[in-house]
Each structure stands twice: as structure tokens, then as C-alpha cells.
């Protein structure tokens, strides 16, 4: 199995946010450093810069993968996910084992059970479970899109991520200094008709269970994003990292508006670099230059043999590692290089980010926000 991106336009807010990023870039505020950090710097070579992938799902001991990470000066954070598929204990056990064997390469983010959410004592049980994962080395906690899209209350209503039942959990994470990596909602493409030009067309055409167009029983994209924003408002001491560009991949102004409004909000680009390539490069670059302390690198490469009926072959393992290596290099070329390139068949202008910004994007922000070991 080779799966490098996971299941993959906030329209209701777009009108009020038009021009947000361009305005913010001209008018610095105390919440965001002035534009043009590192102007004139030359980007380091690929192997020179230390790089952290904060969004991986590698659940097998692959010595060849460890060699590739060391060779490329990479570290990674394994994400335990999700809380409803019955594999909670298995994925945490594997993640802990990998951190123990490769402490210089692997960290991990825990998650929590959602199958017993309607049972008495649920919140306390979750907090005790998370404390156990922190004792075993977890540096963050993941909440997935099943909160908002699959998990229901006894009356049949969907739990949204700002439901009061989660408040003690969020408060505990803030108290413990553990970031919440939040994959909430889906790309806006999930709520729209299938579009062959969309980066997410293949996924939703082959996974119709996650294509929500014409399914009014599900919460809207806007409702889930608003609930996520409400968490930021209710828990200002909680560090929240919006996975996958915070599910705002089509609207850079909406991202900038939230980075400006919520000092505790950050984003990572896992499985969404391809979405960034669909924007004008100068606007993407402006976002990075304006908020260099708030954006982290991730890929979302998944290797989960425990979900298979049969073990993978060595050839499949080697193909996965080779593809992961290629994607890492392609992403770095997009963010650090200059000139033009083809990204997933799409012609794009590279971002040519300066070293100061690349260092923050690839390692410094991860170390500061997540206390990444190493």
C-alpha cells in the first residue's frame, strides 16, 4: 500500500475577507512580524537544512526509511489517527516503539477514543488516557474530521468540535502545554460538485463516502470552520495547529485573517502543498513572509500495514520510501527553489523563500510549538 496524501472555499466568509492578505502585508501589526524577513538571502541546499515533517502516519519499523530520513536531514512526527476505527491501542503502541528505537527521528502525537463519547465519565477517561500518552512521550494530540462529520449525539445530531464536552480536554491540553493538531472539516471541494480540475477530484471520485455534495444532513464547511474558530476564542492558551492549511486551502485571505485574529492559531501544509501551487506564487509567498512563525511543514505520508489483510511486500515498502523521498524533494524545490517547475502536472512558479523563513517553516516552528525532540 502506498498512500501519500490522506482523505483529502469557505464561501460564507469570503466577501468580508477580500484583500485581507494584501492589506495585512502593507500594514504590520504586533501580532505578525514585518514582511520581508531574510530578504536577499540564498536558500540552503536540500540536505543542508534540518527539516521536520510534522504530519506522518508511519506505523512499521522500516530501517530503510530511517536511513532515508537521516540522509535527507529529516525528522518526523507520527500522528495517531483516528479515534473511531478500533485501532487506538495498536497505533499508539507502534508509535511509542518507533520513538523508543529512533528517538532522533520520530516523535508522535496521540489521539483519543470517540466511540464512548456518549457514556458517563467520558471526558475524565479521555484526560487520563492522554496523560498516559504524554507519559509515554506524546508531544501533541490530534483531533480528526470525524468530529463534525461522523460522531453523533444520542439525538442524531453531529458533535461539532466546539461542543462543551471537549472543553475540559482542550483546557487540559493547554495546561499541559500540548498542542492540538486539528484536522477539522474537509477541503471545500467535498461540498461541491466533482470537478476534474480540482486537486481533490481523484479522492472524492473514488471515496464517495466523503463527498458531501447533495448531502444536506451533514454540517456545512462553514459551520465546522466556525466551530474550530470558536475553540480558538474559548481557549486562548491552547496552541492549535490547523492541519491541511486549516481546511481553508482555497482562500489565503481567510487563512491570513485567522492568523491575524487568533495568536494561538497556526497552520501546516500536509497534503495541501498541491493546493498552494494553484494560487499565484506571489500571494503564497506573501503569506509565508508575513507569518513566518505560524506555518509548519508536513506531508501526510501514510504507511499503515496494520490496516491490511496481508503484510506488505519488500517491493511495496521500497516503493513507498522512494515515493516519500521524491515528494520531500519536490516540496523543497517548490518552497526553496526559483524559476518554474511542474508540480503534479501543474506548471508553477517556485516560491524562492529565503533561508530565514525556510528555517522557521521546516524546523524552528516545530521545535517551538511542539517541543519536538532532537
C-alpha positions in Angstrom: 0.0 0.0 0.0 1.3 3.4 -0.9 -0.7 6.4 0.3 1.0 9.7 0.5 -2.0 12.0 1.0 -4.9 11.4 3.2 -8.6 11.8 2.5 -8.5 14.7 1.4 -13.8 27.8 -0.3 -15.0 28.9 2.7 -17.7 30.9 0.7 -19.7 32.4 3.6 -16.7 34.5 4.8 -15.0 35.2 1.5 -16.7 38.5 0.8 -15.7 40.1 4.1 -12.1 38.9 3.8 -11.4 40.1 0.2 -7.9 41.6 0.1 -7.1 40.6 3.7 -3.7 39.3 2.9 -2.6 42.1 0.6 -3.8 44.7 3.3 -2.0 42.8 6.1 1.2 42.7 4.2 1.1 46.5 3.8 0.1 47.2 7.4 2.2 45.3 10.0 0.7 44.8 13.5 2.2 43.5 16.7 0.7 40.0 16.1 2.7 39.4 13.0 6.3 40.2 12.2 7.0 42.7 9.5 7.2 41.5 5.9 10.4 40.5 4.1 12.3 38.7 6.7 15.5 37.4 5.2 15.2 39.5 2.1 18.2 38.8 -0.2 19.2 35.5 1.4 20.1 32.5 -0.6 18.2 29.3 0.2 20.2 26.4 1.6 20.7 23.2 -0.3 18.2 20.5 0.3 20.4 18.3 2.6 21.8 21.3 4.5 18.7 22.4 6.3 17.2 20.4 9.1 13.6 19.5 8.2 10.7 18.4 10.3 7.6 16.6 8.8 5.0 17.2 11.5 2.4 15.1 9.8 3.2 11.4 9.2 1.4 8.1 9.6 4.3 5.6 9.6 3.3 2.5 11.5 6.0 0.0 10.8 9.7 -0.2 11.6 11.4 0.4 8.3 15.2 0.7 8.7 15.5 1.9 5.1 13.1 4.7 5.9 15.2 5.7 8.9 18.2 5.8 6.7 16.4 8.0 4.1 15.4 10.4 6.9 18.9 10.7 8.2 20.4 11.1 4.7 18.0 13.9 3.9 18.3 15.6 7.4 14.6 14.9 8.1 12.7 14.2 11.4 9.0 13.3 11.5 6.0 13.2 13.9 3.8 10.2 13.7 0.1 11.1 14.0 -2.2 8.6 15.7 -5.5 8.8 14.0 -8.4 8.2 14.3 -10.5 7.7 17.4 -13.3 5.6 15.8 -11.7 2.8 13.8 -10.9 0.4 16.7 -7.1 0.6 16.3 -6.4 3.1 19.1 -4.1 0.8 21.2 -2.3 -0.6 18.1 -1.2 2.6 16.6 -0.1 4.1 19.9 1.9 1.0 20.7 3.7 1.2 17.3 4.3 5.0 17.6 5.8 4.6 21.1 8.0 1.7 19.9 9.3 3.8 16.9 10.1 6.8 19.2 12.0 4.4 21.5 14.1 2.9 18.7 14.7 6.1 16.8 14.5 9.0 19.3 16.5 11.2 17.0 14.0 10.7 14.1 10.5 10.2 15.5 8.1 12.0 17.7 4.4 11.2 18.0 1.0 12.8 18.5 -1.6 10.9 20.4 -5.4 10.9 19.8 -8.3 9.8 21.9 -11.3 7.4 21.7 -14.6 8.8 20.3 -16.6 5.6 20.4 -17.7 6.1 24.0 -18.4 9.8 23.8 -22.0 9.4 24.9 -21.1 7.3 28.0 -20.8 8.7 31.6 -17.4 9.8 32.7 -16.1 10.2 29.1 -14.2 13.4 29.5 -12.3 12.2 32.6 -11.4 9.0 30.9 -10.0 10.9 27.9 -7.9 13.1 30.0 -6.5 10.2 31.9 -5.7 8.4 28.6 -4.0 11.5 27.2 -1.9 11.9 30.3 -0.8 8.3 29.8 0.3 9.1 26.2 2.2 12.1 27.4 4.0 10.0 30.0 4.9 7.7 27.1 6.3 10.6 25.1 3.5 12.1 23.1 4.3 15.7 22.2 0.8 16.7 20.8 -2.7 15.5 20.4 -4.7 15.0 17.2 -8.4 15.6 16.6 -9.8 14.4 13.3 -12.6 15.2 11.0 -14.8 12.5 12.4 -15.7 15.2 15.0 -18.1 17.2 12.9 -18.8 14.6 10.2 -19.4 11.2 11.7 -19.7 11.2 15.5 -23.3 11.8 16.7 -25.2 12.6 19.9 -28.0 10.3 21.1 -30.5 12.6 19.3 -28.7 12.1 16.0 -27.1 15.5 15.8 -23.4 15.7 14.9 -20.9 16.6 17.5 -19.1 19.8 16.4 -15.6 20.4 17.6 -16.6 23.3 19.9 -19.1 21.1 21.8 -18.8 21.7 25.6 -17.9 18.1 26.1 -14.5 18.8 24.6 -13.8 22.0 26.6 -12.2 20.2 29.6 -10.0 18.3 27.2 -8.8 21.4 25.4 -8.2 23.1 28.7 -6.1 20.2 29.9 -4.0 20.3 26.7 -3.4 24.0 27.3 -2.5 23.3 30.9 -0.1 20.5 29.9 1.4 22.7 27.1 0.5 20.1 24.4 -0.6 21.5 21.0 -3.8 20.3 19.4 -3.3 19.3 15.8 -6.8 19.8 14.3 -7.9 18.2 11.1 -11.5 19.6 11.1 -13.8 19.7 8.1 -12.6 18.7 4.6 -11.5 20.7 1.6 -14.3 22.8 0.4 -14.3 20.5 -2.7 -16.1 17.9 -0.6 -19.2 20.1 -0.5 -19.0 21.0 -4.2 -19.8 19.1 -7.4 -16.9 16.9 -8.6 -14.5 19.0 -10.7 -11.8 17.3 -12.8 -9.6 20.3 -12.3 -9.7 20.1 -8.6 -6.6 18.7 -6.7 -9.1 16.6 -4.8 -11.1 15.2 -7.7 -9.5 11.7 -7.6 -10.0 11.3 -3.9 -13.7 12.3 -3.9 -14.5 10.4 -7.1 -13.1 7.2 -5.5 -14.3 7.8 -1.9 -17.9 8.9 -2.3 -18.5 8.5 1.4 -16.5 11.7 2.0 -18.0 13.6 -0.9 -20.7 15.6 0.8 -22.3 17.4 -2.2 -26.0 16.9 -2.2 -26.0 15.5 1.4 -27.6 18.3 3.4 -27.8 16.1 6.6 -24.1 16.9 7.1 -22.8 20.1 8.8 -21.6 22.6 6.3 -18.0 23.5 5.8 -18.6 27.0 7.2 -20.3 25.5 10.3 -17.3 23.3 11.1 -14.8 26.1 10.5 -16.8 28.4 12.7 -16.8 25.8 15.4 -13.0 25.5 15.1 -12.7 29.3 15.4 -14.8 29.1 18.5 -12.3 26.8 20.1 -9.6 29.4 19.5 -11.8 32.0 21.1 -12.8 29.9 24.1 -9.2 28.6 24.7 -6.7 31.3 24.0 -4.0 29.5 25.9 -4.3 26.4 23.7 -1.9 26.1 20.8 -3.9 24.9 17.8 -2.3 23.8 14.6 -4.7 23.7 11.7 -3.9 20.6 9.7 -4.0 20.8 6.0 -4.0 24.6 5.9 -6.8 24.7 8.4 -9.2 23.4 5.7 -9.1 26.8 4.1 -6.9 25.7 1.2 -8.7 27.8 -1.5 -8.7 31.1 0.4 -5.4 32.5 1.5 -7.1 35.7 2.7 -9.3 33.6 5.1 -6.1 32.0 6.4 -4.4 35.4 6.9 -7.5 36.8 8.6 -7.4 34.0 11.2 -3.7 34.2 11.8 -4.2 37.9 12.4 -7.2 37.4 14.7 -6.1 34.4 16.7 -2.5 34.4 18.1 -2.9 30.8 19.2 -3.7 29.6 15.6 -1.1 28.1 13.3 -1.3 26.0 10.2 0.6 23.2 8.5 0.6 22.3 4.8 0.3 18.5 4.9 -1.3 17.2 1.7 -2.1 20.8 0.7 1.1 21.9 -1.0 -0.6 21.0 -4.2 -3.4 23.4 -3.3 -0.9 26.2 -2.7 0.5 25.6 -6.2 -2.9 26.5 -7.6 -2.6 30.0 -6.1 -0.5 32.8 -7.5 3.0 32.3 -6.2 3.5 35.9 -5.2 0.4 35.6 -2.9 1.6 32.3 -1.4 5.0 33.8 -0.8 3.4 36.9 0.8 1.6 34.7 3.3 4.8 33.0 4.3 6.7 36.2 4.5 4.0 37.9 6.6 3.5 34.9 9.0 6.8 33.1 9.1 6.4 32.0 12.7 2.9 30.4 12.1 3.3 27.9 9.3 4.8 24.4 9.6 5.8 21.8 7.1 4.1 18.4 6.8 3.5 15.9 4.0 0.9 13.4 5.3 2.6 10.2 4.0 0.8 7.2 5.3 2.1 3.6 5.8 -0.3 1.6 7.9 0.2 -2.2 7.4 -1.9 -2.9 10.5 -5.0 -2.0 8.4 -4.1 -4.7 5.8 -5.3 -8.2 5.4 -1.8 -9.3 4.2 1.6 -7.9 5.1 3.2 -5.6 2.5 6.0 -6.9 0.3 9.5 -5.6 0.4 9.0 -4.1 -3.0 6.0 -2.2 -1.7 8.0 -0.9 1.2 10.8 0.2 -1.1 8.4 1.9 -3.4 6.8 3.8 -0.5 10.2 5.0 0.7 11.2 6.1 -2.7 8.0 8.0 -3.3 8.3 9.7 0.1 11.8 10.8 -0.8 10.6 12.1 -4.1 7.8 14.1 -2.5 10.0 15.6 0.1 12.4 16.8 -2.6 9.7 18.1 -4.8 8.1 20.1 -2.0 11.5 21.6 -1.0 12.1 22.6 -4.6 8.7 24.4 -4.6 9.3 26.2 -1.4 13.0 27.0 -1.7 13.8 27.0 -5.4 13.5 29.7 -8.0 12.1 29.6 -11.5 9.3 27.3 -12.8 8.5 23.7 -12.2 5.8 21.1 -12.8 4.0 20.1 -9.6 1.6 17.2 -10.0 1.4 18.1 -13.7 0.6 21.7 -12.9 3.1 24.5 -14.1 4.0 26.7 -11.1 6.4 29.4 -10.1 8.6 28.3 -7.2 8.4 30.4 -4.0 12.1 31.1 -3.5 11.6 31.6 0.2 14.7 33.0 2.0 16.7 30.9 4.5 15.2 32.7 7.5 11.7 31.7 6.5 12.7 28.2 5.4 14.3 27.5 8.8 11.2 28.5 10.6 8.9 26.6 8.3 10.9 23.4 8.3 12.2 23.2 11.8 12.2 26.2 14.2 8.4 26.5 14.4 8.1 22.8 15.1 10.6 22.9 17.9 9.0 26.0 19.4 5.3 25.0 19.2 5.6 21.2 19.6 8.8 20.8 21.7 9.9 18.4 19.0 12.8 16.3 20.4 16.2 16.3 18.8 
